[in-house]
């Protein structure tokens, strides 16, 4: 994966989750917002684990 591809993937992943978190906060749904935040954390950890498996190209 190229740096730009990684950056784009992260932006998309985070943007969707942040929208959901903001919507939950605005609607006063604290539990849903926390669940969305936990989901974002799980997705970022999975993404990081997947990147560790990709060989580094110089």
Secondary structure, DSSP 8 states (H G I E B T S, - for coil): --HHHHHHHHHHHHHHHHHHHHHHHHTT-HHHHHHHHHHHHHHHHHHHHHHHHS----
